[in-house]
Amino acid sequence: MSLQPIPAGPLRQGYTTGACATACTRAALLSLIRQEPVTEVEITLPLGEKVTFAISSCTYTGAQATCTTVKDAGDDPDVTNGATIGCTVSFNDTLDVRFFRGEGVGIVTLPGLAIGVGEPAINPVPRQMMTAVAQFLTHQYKLNKGVNIEVFVVGGAEIAQKTLNSRIGILEGISILGTTGIVRPFSASAYIASITQGIDVAVANGCREIVINSGGRSENILRKRMDHLQEYAFIQYGNWIGETLEKIRSVPLEKVTMGIMLGKAAKLAQGELDTHSGKSTWDKQFIYELAKGCGYTEEQCTPILDLNMARRLTALFPFTETEPFFRELARRCYAVCAPLIPEVRLQLLLIDANDTILSF
């Protein structure tokens, strides 16, 4: 999960995998009932918006029908953008709507998620949307039948390798997601959802200690250092430190180790809990004053004001655990975070561009 810069100008919204699967469910059921091809369908999203989806393929027999659509994520850098989402539907005699896992849809293997272990990774809201469509159509056409819905994603297993699904126990495919049906371009909601899910899975699997870190690079370093922990104990907060700590406060954890690169530490030390470059910048004057407060000379501190990146602070001050500047930087970061998780023991690790770790 990488963080990408937000392009300038208006951004086009798209639709979730859950909305796509709902459209395919409706199209396939109509095709099965009417025994005719369907080329487009309209569905109602959870917030009431009506949206038309083009159906890219439709096949049917007297026993089942299969429809697909191509996901359009708008201008969001979504790994599932352009993926083919589909559903195969058939009737059953139970009057229930049953969900099955097709190609490219993951299976839940760890407790802690909203879907039980062994179930297809189809989240609750998409299930509700597809169930509503199935029940409406069977009622409309006076069919005393239940509906089987098999959701599939072409190439879903390969797409899943670009996500953190395996970290939270979703294997062999992607999740069918969405709470509103709409993908907001460059919205933080999906990333924050992955943070909260990751923490839930860690706790549900017995973790009382987790490691939070900014991304893949820092995590790789920390996993070598803390190899006694399971993979799901490592949570990537990206830029959303505040939301991560808020979630931590709500669960029964005993210890949190926070790994943070210098660039983000310079922002966090001044109280910025969202370290995205579009939300905050590191304050050179603040860092200058911090260094002055540690007793460094004017000659040592003035070059701070000419730095273009905070990670270059290591060129001015030796990156060691005894260096007053980095001790104070870590103390300031701790002072911002610790009050937000008062019941949890917090350890802070500073990481530089050479992958050196300082422990405080």
C-alpha positions in Angstrom: 0.0 0.0 0.0 1.8 3.0 -1.2 0.9 6.7 -0.8 0.7 8.7 -4.0 0.6 12.4 -4.5 -2.9 13.9 -5.2 -3.1 15.4 -8.7 -4.3 19.0 -9.1 -7.8 19.8 -10.3 -11.2 18.2 -10.0 -11.2 14.4 -9.4 -13.7 11.9 -10.8 -15.3 9.5 -8.3 -15.7 5.8 -9.0 -17.5 2.8 -7.6 -16.6 0.1 -5.2 -16.2 -3.7 -5.8 -19.3 -4.1 -3.7 -21.3 -1.8 -6.0 -20.0 -3.6 -9.0 -21.0 -7.0 -7.6 -24.4 -5.7 -6.8 -24.9 -4.5 -10.4 -23.8 -8.0 -11.6 -26.2 -9.7 -9.2 -29.1 -7.7 -10.5 -28.2 -8.2 -14.1 -27.6 -11.9 -13.7 -30.9 -12.4 -11.9 -32.8 -10.5 -14.5 -31.2 -12.5 -17.2 -32.0 -15.8 -15.4 -35.6 -14.8 -14.8 -36.3 -13.3 -18.2 -34.0 -15.7 -20.1 -32.6 -12.8 -22.1 -29.3 -10.9 -22.2 -28.8 -7.8 -20.1 -26.5 -5.0 -21.2 -27.0 -2.4 -18.4 -28.6 -2.1 -15.0 -29.5 0.5 -12.5 -28.8 0.0 -8.8 -29.4 2.1 -5.7 -26.4 2.8 -3.5 -26.7 2.8 0.3 -27.1 6.6 0.5 -29.9 6.6 -2.1 -28.0 7.5 -5.3 -29.1 5.6 -8.4 -26.3 4.5 -10.7 -26.3 2.8 -14.0 -23.6 0.1 -14.7 -22.7 -1.2 -18.1 -22.7 -5.1 -18.2 -19.6 -6.3 -20.2 -20.7 -9.9 -20.5 -23.9 -11.9 -19.9 -24.5 -15.6 -20.3 -27.5 -17.6 -19.1 -29.1 -21.0 -19.1 -32.3 -22.3 -17.5 -30.4 -23.0 -14.3 -28.0 -20.1 -13.9 -26.8 -16.8 -15.3 -23.4 -15.0 -15.1 -22.8 -11.3 -15.7 -19.7 -9.1 -15.4 -18.8 -5.4 -15.3 -15.5 -3.6 -15.4 -14.7 -1.6 -12.2 -14.2 2.1 -12.7 -12.5 3.6 -9.6 -12.6 7.1 -11.1 -9.4 9.0 -10.5 -8.5 7.0 -7.4 -5.3 5.0 -7.6 -7.2 1.8 -6.7 -5.5 -1.5 -7.4 -8.9 -2.9 -8.5 -9.5 -0.2 -11.1 -10.2 -1.9 -14.4 -10.8 -5.3 -12.8 -13.6 -7.5 -14.1 -16.1 -8.2 -11.4 -18.8 -10.8 -11.9 -21.5 -12.8 -10.3 -23.1 -16.2 -11.1 -26.6 -16.6 -9.7 -28.9 -19.5 -9.4 -32.0 -20.4 -7.3 -32.3 -22.5 -4.2 -35.2 -23.8 -2.2 -34.3 -22.4 1.1 -35.7 -18.8 0.5 -32.3 -17.6 1.7 -29.7 -15.5 -0.1 -26.4 -17.5 0.1 -23.0 -16.2 -0.8 -20.2 -18.3 -2.4 -16.6 -17.6 -3.2 -15.7 -17.5 -6.9 -12.3 -17.1 -8.6 -10.3 -14.2 -7.2 -12.4 -13.5 -4.1 -10.5 -14.1 -0.9 -11.3 -16.4 2.0 -11.3 -15.2 5.6 -8.8 -17.3 7.6 -8.3 -15.2 10.8 -10.8 -14.0 13.4 -11.2 -10.3 14.0 -13.0 -9.2 10.8 -16.7 -8.5 10.3 -16.9 -11.8 8.3 -16.4 -15.1 10.0 -13.5 -17.5 9.4 -14.1 -19.7 6.3 -16.5 -17.2 4.7 -15.9 -15.5 1.3 -14.3 -12.0 1.9 -17.5 -10.2 1.0 -18.1 -7.4 3.5 -21.4 -6.8 5.3 -22.6 -3.8 3.3 -22.1 -5.4 -0.1 -23.8 -8.5 1.2 -26.7 -6.3 2.3 -26.9 -4.6 -1.1 -26.9 -7.9 -3.0 -29.4 -9.5 -0.7 -31.7 -6.5 -1.1 -31.5 -6.8 -4.9 -32.2 -10.6 -4.8 -35.1 -10.3 -2.5 -36.7 -7.4 -4.4 -36.5 -9.3 -7.7 -37.8 -12.6 -6.4 -40.7 -10.7 -4.8 -41.3 -8.7 -7.9 -41.5 -11.8 -10.1 -43.4 -13.8 -7.4 -40.7 -16.5 -7.1 -40.8 -18.6 -4.0 -37.1 -19.1 -4.2 -33.8 -18.3 -2.5 -30.8 -17.1 -4.4 -27.2 -18.4 -4.6 -24.7 -15.6 -5.4 -21.1 -16.6 -6.4 -18.9 -13.5 -6.7 -15.7 -13.6 -8.7 -12.9 -11.3 -9.8 -10.8 -12.1 -12.8 -7.2 -12.0 -11.7 -8.2 -11.3 -8.2 -5.5 -13.5 -6.6 -2.8 -11.5 -8.5 -4.4 -8.1 -7.5 -4.5 -9.2 -3.9 -0.7 -9.5 -3.9 -0.6 -5.6 -4.2 -2.7 -5.3 -1.0 -2.2 -6.1 2.7 -5.0 -8.7 2.6 -2.8 -11.6 3.6 -1.7 -9.6 6.7 -5.3 -9.7 8.1 -5.9 -13.3 7.0 -7.7 -12.8 3.7 -6.1 -15.3 1.3 -6.3 -16.2 -2.4 -8.1 -13.1 -3.5 -9.4 -9.6 -2.8 -12.2 -8.4 -0.6 -15.5 -7.2 -1.9 -15.7 -3.9 -0.2 -17.6 -0.7 0.2 -19.9 1.1 2.7 -21.3 3.7 0.4 -20.7 2.1 -3.0 -18.7 5.2 -4.0 -14.9 5.5 -4.3 -13.9 9.0 -3.3 -10.6 9.8 -5.1 -7.6 9.8 -2.7 -9.9 9.4 0.3 -8.2 8.3 3.5 -11.2 6.1 4.4 -9.9 2.9 2.7 -6.4 3.2 4.3 -7.9 4.0 7.7 -10.2 1.0 7.4 -7.2 -1.2 6.7 -5.5 0.2 9.9 -8.5 -0.6 12.1 -9.0 -4.0 10.5 -5.4 -4.8 11.0 -5.5 -3.9 14.7 -8.8 -5.8 15.2 -7.2 -9.0 13.7 -4.1 -8.6 15.8 -6.1 -8.4 19.0 -8.5 -11.2 18.0 -5.5 -13.4 17.5 -4.1 -12.8 21.0 -1.7 -10.0 20.4 -1.1 -7.7 23.4 1.9 -6.0 21.6 1.9 -4.5 18.2 4.3 -2.5 16.1 3.1 0.6 14.1 5.1 2.0 11.3 4.8 4.3 8.4 5.1 1.8 5.5 6.8 -1.1 3.9 10.4 0.0 4.2 10.3 0.8 7.9 8.3 -2.4 8.5 10.9 -4.6 6.9 13.5 -3.1 9.1 11.4 -3.5 12.3 10.4 -7.1 11.5 14.0 -8.2 11.5 14.5 -6.5 14.8 11.3 -7.8 16.4 11.0 -11.3 14.8 9.3 -12.7 17.9 6.0 -11.1 16.6 3.6 -12.5 14.1 3.2 -10.7 10.8 -0.3 -9.4 11.8 1.2 -7.6 14.8 2.8 -5.1 12.4 0.4 -2.2 11.3 1.2 0.4 8.7 -0.2 3.8 9.7 0.9 5.6 6.5 0.2 9.2 7.5 -2.7 8.6 9.8 -1.0 8.5 13.2 -3.9 10.1 15.0 -6.5 7.6 13.7 -4.2 4.7 14.5 -3.7 5.9 18.1 -7.4 6.4 18.4 -8.1 2.8 17.4 -5.3 1.6 19.7 -7.0 3.4 22.7 -10.2 1.4 22.1 -8.7 -2.1 22.3 -6.9 -4.1 25.0 -3.3 -3.7 24.1 -0.4 -3.6 26.6 2.5 -2.3 24.5 2.9 -0.4 21.2 6.2 0.1 19.5 6.1 3.0 17.1 8.7 3.2 14.3 8.9 6.6 12.6 11.2 8.0 9.9 12.8 11.3 10.5 10.7 13.3 8.1 7.5 12.3 9.8 9.0 12.6 13.3 9.8 16.3 12.6 6.1 16.9 11.9 4.9 14.7 14.8 7.1 16.5 17.3 5.3 19.7 16.6 1.9 18.1 17.2 0.9 17.1 13.6 -0.9 13.7 13.8 -1.6 13.7 10.0 1.8 13.8 8.3 0.7 13.8 4.7 2.6 16.4 2.7 -0.7 17.9 1.7 -1.8 18.4 5.3 1.3 19.4 7.1 4.9 20.4 6.5 7.9 20.3 8.8 8.5 23.6 10.5 12.2 24.5 10.2 11.9 27.3 12.7 10.4 24.8 15.2 13.2 22.3 14.7 15.8 25.2 14.9 14.3 26.3 18.3 14.3 22.6 19.4 18.0 22.4 18.7 18.8 25.7 20.4 16.9 24.4 23.4 19.3 21.5 23.5 22.2 23.8 23.9 23.7 23.7 20.4 25.4 26.9 19.2 24.0 29.3 16.6 26.6 28.0 14.2 25.3 24.4 14.6 21.6 25.4 14.4 21.5 27.9 11.6 22.0 25.3 8.8 18.7 23.7 9.8 16.9 26.6 8.2 18.6 25.8 4.8 17.6 22.1 4.8 15.0 21.0 2.2 14.3 17.7 3.9 14.1 16.7 7.5 16.0 13.5 6.9 19.1 15.5 6.3 19.2 16.5 9.9 21.6 13.5 10.3 24.2 15.6 8.4 24.1 18.2 11.2 23.8 16.0 14.2 25.2 12.5 14.7 22.4 9.9 14.6 23.0 8.2 17.9 20.9 7.5 21.0 23.1 9.8 23.1 22.8 12.8 20.8 20.8 15.5 22.6 19.0 16.6 19.5 17.5 13.2 18.6 16.8 12.5 22.2 14.7 15.7 22.4 13.0 15.0 19.0 12.0 11.6 20.3 10.8 13.0 23.6 8.6 15.6 21.8 7.1 12.8 19.6 6.4 10.7 22.7 4.8 13.7 24.5 2.4 14.1 21.6 1.4 10.4 21.4 1.5 9.0 24.9 -1.4 11.0 26.3 -3.6 9.6 23.5 -3.1 6.0 24.6 -2.7 6.4 28.4 -3.3 2.7 29.2 -0.7 1.4 26.7 3.1 1.3 27.2 4.6 3.2 24.2 8.2 2.7 22.9 9.5 5.1 20.2 12.0 4.1 17.5 13.5 6.7 15.2 14.7 5.5 11.8 17.0 7.4 9.4 17.5 7.2 5.6 20.3 4.5 6.2 17.9 2.3 8.1 19.6 2.9 11.4 17.2 2.6 14.4 17.4 4.5 17.6 15.4 3.3 20.6 13.9 5.7 23.2 
